[in-house]
Amino acid sequence: MISVLIIRTPNQFNNPGQLYLFNENGLQFKCKTLELPYLSNQQKVSCIPTGLYDCKSSYSPRFKKILPEVLQVPNRSGIRIHSGNYASFKKTDSQGCILLGSALIDINGDGILDVTNSLRVLKEFQSFIKKSLFELIID
């Protein structure tokens, strides 16, 4: 079974973090993550609460492709792991989802961390999960 751990390091603008993917052979993949700040799990403006979630790959009508979906988020649905660069009050590519990338830097000069190389990192992540069910632990 694949397990994915995200350790967040929240700041006043968003939730940058580190993702670790493990299988029976140990650590297989790691990358940076970026999420919106926690705002009481409000739809479309908040990251999801810390906890343990099941995930599966499914078709996203919004993105029109297969993406990992985080299941059983209280009072939420359609939470995905996808590509994007921005997740803050000022500019966002997320409506409560998890963005993946290789580095956390301020891309657009607004003083807020963004994530880079997101599309490439998402494809690499998906090559490890291979549309399998996996558990996601968010700390």
N, C-alpha and C positions, 0 to 999 in steps of 0.2 A: 504494500500500500504506500502511496505517496503522501507525505505530510509536508505542509508548507507553513512556515512560521514567519510572521511579520512582527518586528519590534519597532514600535513607533517612538519618535522623539519629538513630541509636539512643541510648537512655538505659537506665538500669538496670531499667526496668519494661516497656518496649515499644519499638516501632519506628515513630515518626511519620515522615512523609515528604511529598514533593511529587511529584505525577504531572503529566506533560506529554504531551499527545497531539498528534502531528504527522501530517499527510498531505502530498501533493505540493505543497500551497499553504503549508506551514509550520505553525507552532503554531496549533492550533485550540481547545484546551481545556486547562485546568489546574485542579487541585484538591488537597486534602490527602488523605493516606492514613494508615492506622493498621494496624499488624500486631503480632502477638505478638513477644516477644523471640526471638532466634536461640538455639535449644537443640539444636544438631547435627542439624537437620532432622527431629527426632522428630515422628511423626504426632500431630496434634491439639493439640500444645502449643508448636510452634515455627513461626516464619515460614519461608518457603522460602529456599534459598540465593540469594545474588546470582548473576546470570547472564542468559542470553538464553533466552527461552521463546516458543513459539508459543502462541497463544490462539484459541479459537473459542467462539461462543455455543452452548450446548446446554442441554437440560432438566436441572434440578437436582431430584432426588427429594426432597432435604431441604427446599428452598424452594418446590417445586412451581411453578416458572416457569423461563423461559429466562434464563440468566445467563452472563457470560463465564467460561470455564474455562481455567486455566493448564495446559498440557500438558507432558509429559515432565519432570515434577519427579522427581528421583531418589527411588525408594522411596516415592512418594506418588501419590495420585490424588484426584480430586474437589476440587481447590483452585479456589476461585471468587473472583471480584471481586463483592462484594455490599454491602448496606447493614448498618449496625450502628454502635453508639456506643463500645463498650468492647473493649479488647484488652490485658489484663494478667493477672498472676497472681491479682489480687484479684477481678476481674470481667471477663468476656469474652463477646463476641458472635461470636467467631471460633474456629475449630478449625484455624488455620493459614492462613486465607484473608486477603484484602486488603479492608479496609473503606475506603470513600470518603466524603468530607465536605467542607464548606466552610471549617471552622476547627478548630484544635486547642486545646481548653480543658479545664479540669477541671470536667466537668458535675456530678459527684456529690460533690465536696468531699473526695475521698480522696487528693489530692496527686498524681494521675497524669493525664496528658493523655488526653483522649477526643476523638472526632470528632463534629462537629455537622452537621445538615441532610443526613444520609446518604442517605435515600431520594430526595430531590429531586436530589442530585448524581449518584447512580447512574443515575437516569432520563436526566439530561442527558448523561452519559458514553455510555450506551447509544444515545442519539440520534445520536451521532457515529460509533460503530462499526457501527451498523446490521446487526448479526449477521454482520459480515465477519470473516474471519481477520485477525489482527494479530500483530505481534511485540511482546513485552514485554521490556524491558531493566531489570533491577533492579540498582541500584548502591548 
